[in-house]
Amino acid sequence: MEATKCERLTHVWAGTTLDAFCFMAKGQSEAAARTWVEACDLLGEHPHGDAVAAVALSNAAVGNVLLHRSAAARAAFLASEDCWRAVAATIETRELPVATTSSSFHFRLAARDTESFTRLRRKRYVQLCQAGREIARFNSLQAGLNLSTAVLADRIRDLRTCLTQAFGASCAEMALLSERDEDSGIARASLHEAKTKTFNRIVEAAKPPLDFWTRLDCAVRLAALLAPPCAGHSISQAAHRR
């Protein structure tokens, strides 16, 4: 797919995905679910190993879970996992572009030891990939609806670690994993605000183009997370109440 068409479709997908988070923030889970599925359809086929495609499929799977379409959800989860495997492999081999540094420490490191600086940057993208992949896996695990308390606790702990490494301990996704009702409610609004910032970044990144690394960073930040059953107002519970 030519680069300009790929970017245009990415913008369309990102905007539609943001609409879904807006619906979720308003408590309209069914509308959000249908919009995540629509966003994936609008994106169409993308190159294998594209992080945007991986997240689009993961989000569509979440939408199908909420719409009680188990077969479609399972197929989307499997396709997303396949994409994430390819993304992970690409991170290890693709050349990192020359980047300006964001701190004096990084500037000194880059000037003194280019290899260490490159390794540090690549590690950052590995963490983002792991977060996107773990979000998809966590969603897929919950879709089975037959988790033991012990297994769920282990997976939540692993996911918290990935989210903290990728986004920081105060990210909105962390609140979705809380057992407190008020945290889960606040998280839905916070998620929409965070996703809006990511969407604006995608729009503003028309020049330079959205390369593999920028697409990975932005895509993971637009991933939808199913709140676990222990959260008082989880997304999945809200859907079942409709």
Secondary structure per residue as TSV (DSSP state, phi and psi in degrees):
chain	resnum	aa	ss	phi	psi
A	1	M	-	360.0	132.1
A	2	E	-	-64.8	151.4
A	3	A	H	-60.0	-44.0
A	4	T	H	-64.3	-39.9
A	5	K	H	-67.6	-39.4
A	6	C	H	-61.2	-43.7
A	7	E	H	-67.1	-40.8
A	8	R	H	-61.8	-44.7
A	9	L	H	-66.6	-34.0
A	10	T	H	-62.9	-42.0
A	11	H	H	-62.6	-42.9
A	12	V	H	-63.0	-45.5
A	13	W	H	-60.8	-46.5
A	14	A	H	-62.1	-42.1
A	15	G	H	-65.5	-41.1
A	16	T	H	-69.0	-38.1
A	17	T	H	-61.9	-40.9
A	18	L	H	-63.0	-38.1
A	19	D	H	-57.8	-38.5
A	20	A	H	-64.3	-42.6
A	21	F	H	-65.6	-30.8
A	22	C	H	-64.9	-44.3
A	23	F	H	-61.1	-42.2
A	24	M	H	-64.8	-38.2
A	25	A	H	-62.1	-28.5
A	26	K	T	-89.9	2.1
A	27	G	T	80.8	14.2
A	28	Q	-	-97.7	75.0
A	29	S	H	-66.9	-36.1
A	30	E	H	-67.0	-41.5
A	31	A	H	-64.3	-40.1
A	32	A	H	-61.7	-44.4
A	33	A	H	-60.0	-47.7
A	34	R	H	-64.3	-34.0
A	35	T	H	-73.2	-35.9
A	36	W	H	-63.6	-39.4
A	37	V	H	-66.0	-42.7
A	38	E	H	-62.3	-40.2
A	39	A	H	-60.0	-42.1
A	40	C	H	-65.1	-40.8
A	41	D	H	-63.2	-39.1
A	42	L	H	-67.4	-32.6
A	43	L	H	-66.4	-36.9
A	44	G	-	71.4	-161.2
A	45	E	-	-79.9	135.2
A	46	H	-	-125.4	164.0
A	47	P	-	-55.9	143.2
A	48	H	T	-61.4	135.0
A	49	G	T	91.3	14.5
A	50	D	-	-91.8	124.5
A	51	A	H	-64.4	-33.6
A	52	V	H	-62.3	-43.3
A	53	A	H	-63.5	-39.7
A	54	A	H	-60.9	-44.1
A	55	V	H	-72.4	-39.2
A	56	A	H	-58.3	-43.5
A	57	L	H	-67.5	-40.8
A	58	S	H	-62.4	-44.3
A	59	N	H	-65.9	-39.2
A	60	A	H	-63.8	-36.6
A	61	A	H	-62.8	-42.5
A	62	V	H	-58.8	-45.3
A	63	G	H	-59.0	-42.5
A	64	N	H	-69.4	-32.1
A	65	V	H	-61.3	-46.3
A	66	L	H	-66.7	-26.5
A	67	L	T	-92.6	5.8
A	68	H	T	62.7	35.5
A	69	R	-	-104.4	80.0
A	70	S	H	-64.0	-41.3
A	71	A	H	-64.9	-44.4
A	72	A	H	-65.6	-38.4
A	73	A	H	-63.8	-44.9
A	74	R	H	-62.1	-43.4
A	75	A	H	-63.6	-40.8
A	76	A	H	-68.2	-40.0
A	77	F	H	-61.2	-44.4
A	78	L	H	-63.6	-41.5
A	79	A	H	-66.2	-38.2
A	80	S	H	-64.2	-45.0
A	81	E	H	-60.1	-40.0
A	82	D	H	-62.4	-42.4
A	83	C	H	-63.2	-43.9
A	84	W	H	-64.0	-36.1
A	85	R	H	-60.5	-42.2
A	86	A	H	-68.3	-38.8
A	87	V	H	-61.1	-45.9
A	88	A	H	-59.8	-40.8
A	89	A	H	-67.4	-37.0
A	90	T	H	-67.7	-36.7
A	91	I	H	-58.1	-35.4
A	92	E	H	-73.6	-20.6
A	93	T	H	-118.1	-24.5
A	94	R	S	-72.4	142.1
A	95	E	-	-73.2	136.0
A	96	L	-	-84.2	134.3
A	97	P	-	-71.8	158.0
A	98	V	-	-64.6	130.9
A	99	A	-	-127.2	146.3
A	100	T	-	-74.7	149.1
A	101	T	-	-92.9	153.5
A	102	S	S	-102.1	-1.5
A	103	S	S	-150.6	159.7
A	104	S	H	-64.4	-33.8
A	105	F	H	-61.7	-48.3
A	106	H	H	-66.0	-35.3
A	107	F	H	-63.7	-45.0
A	108	R	H	-65.9	-39.7
A	109	L	H	-64.6	-43.0
A	110	A	H	-64.3	-38.5
A	111	A	H	-71.4	-35.2
A	112	R	H	-88.1	-37.8
A	113	D	-	-144.9	87.2
A	114	T	H	-61.0	-38.7
A	115	E	H	-63.8	-42.9
A	116	S	H	-66.7	-39.1
A	117	F	H	-65.3	-42.7
A	118	T	H	-62.8	-42.1
A	119	R	H	-62.6	-38.6
A	120	L	H	-65.1	-42.4
A	121	R	H	-65.7	-42.4
A	122	R	H	-64.7	-37.2
A	123	K	H	-60.2	-37.4
A	124	R	H	-60.9	-42.9
A	125	Y	H	-71.6	-32.1
A	126	V	H	-61.5	-42.1
A	127	Q	H	-63.9	-39.9
A	128	L	H	-64.1	-43.9
A	129	C	H	-61.8	-43.0
A	130	Q	H	-62.6	-39.1
A	131	A	H	-64.1	-46.8
A	132	G	H	-61.6	-41.6
A	133	R	H	-67.6	-40.9
A	134	E	H	-70.2	-33.8
A	135	I	H	-61.2	-46.1
A	136	A	H	-63.0	-42.8
A	137	R	H	-65.7	-40.2
A	138	F	H	-64.3	-43.3
A	139	N	H	-60.4	-44.2
A	140	S	H	-63.4	-41.4
A	141	L	H	-61.4	-42.6
A	142	Q	H	-68.0	-29.8
A	143	A	H	-62.4	-21.4
A	144	G	T	-70.3	-25.8
A	145	L	-	60.5	18.8
A	146	N	-	-131.3	39.4
A	147	L	-	-79.8	141.6
A	148	S	-	-80.2	157.5
A	149	T	H	-60.4	-40.0
A	150	A	H	-65.5	-45.0
A	151	V	H	-64.3	-43.0
A	152	L	H	-61.5	-42.7
A	153	A	H	-62.1	-41.1
A	154	D	H	-63.8	-43.8
A	155	R	H	-68.6	-36.7
A	156	I	H	-63.7	-41.1
A	157	R	H	-62.7	-44.4
A	158	D	H	-63.5	-41.4
A	159	L	H	-67.0	-40.0
A	160	R	H	-57.5	-41.5
A	161	T	H	-61.9	-46.0
A	162	C	H	-63.9	-43.0
A	163	L	H	-65.5	-39.9
A	164	T	H	-64.4	-42.6
A	165	Q	H	-65.7	-38.0
A	166	A	H	-84.0	-42.9
A	167	F	H	-119.7	-14.1
A	168	G	-	99.3	155.4
A	169	A	T	-68.0	-16.9
A	170	S	T	-98.9	11.7
A	171	C	-	-65.7	154.5
A	172	A	H	-63.5	-31.3
A	173	E	H	-60.9	-33.0
A	174	M	H	-63.0	-36.4
A	175	A	H	-66.0	-29.6
A	176	L	H	-65.9	-22.1
A	177	L	T	-89.0	1.0
A	178	S	-	-75.6	153.5
A	179	E	S	-88.3	-6.4
A	180	R	-	-88.4	131.0
A	181	D	H	-57.0	-43.6
A	182	E	H	-66.1	-32.7
A	183	D	H	-66.7	-42.1
A	184	S	H	-64.0	-40.0
A	185	G	H	-66.3	-43.9
A	186	I	H	-64.3	-35.5
A	187	A	H	-61.0	-38.8
A	188	R	H	-61.3	-40.6
A	189	A	H	-71.4	-40.0
A	190	S	H	-64.9	-37.3
A	191	L	H	-61.1	-43.3
A	192	H	H	-62.1	-40.6
A	193	E	H	-64.1	-43.3
A	194	A	H	-65.8	-41.0
A	195	K	H	-68.4	-32.8
A	196	T	H	-61.7	-41.8
A	197	K	H	-62.3	-39.4
A	198	T	H	-66.9	-42.8
A	199	F	H	-60.4	-43.6
A	200	N	H	-61.8	-35.3
A	201	R	H	-65.7	-39.6
A	202	I	H	-64.1	-43.6
A	203	V	H	-63.4	-40.6
A	204	E	H	-76.6	-13.1
A	205	A	T	-91.2	20.6
A	206	A	T	-58.2	-33.5
A	207	K	S	-131.8	116.7
A	208	P	S	-71.0	167.3
A	209	P	-	-65.5	163.9
A	210	L	-	-75.4	94.2
A	211	D	-	-78.5	179.7
A	212	F	H	-53.9	-42.3
A	213	W	H	-72.6	-41.9
A	214	T	H	-67.1	-38.7
A	215	R	H	-62.9	-39.7
A	216	L	H	-63.0	-49.0
A	217	D	H	-58.8	-50.5
A	218	C	H	-68.8	-39.8
A	219	A	H	-61.4	-47.3
A	220	V	H	-60.8	-34.0
A	221	R	H	-72.2	-12.4
A	222	L	T	-105.0	14.3
A	223	A	-	-77.1	138.9
A	224	A	-	-91.5	139.4
A	225	L	-	-119.4	125.9
A	226	L	-	-75.9	122.5
A	227	A	-	-68.3	141.2
A	228	P	-	-70.6	162.0
A	229	P	T	-57.9	-24.8
A	230	C	T	-73.0	-18.4
A	231	A	S	-75.9	127.9
A	232	G	T	-55.8	-34.7
A	233	H	T	-125.8	56.1
A	234	S	-	-65.2	156.8
A	235	I	H	-58.2	-44.2
A	236	S	H	-65.2	-38.6
A	237	Q	H	-66.2	-39.6
A	238	A	H	-61.3	-38.2
A	239	A	H	-66.0	-41.1
A	240	H	H	-69.2	-21.8
A	241	R	H	-82.0	-13.5
A	242	R	-	-70.5	360.0
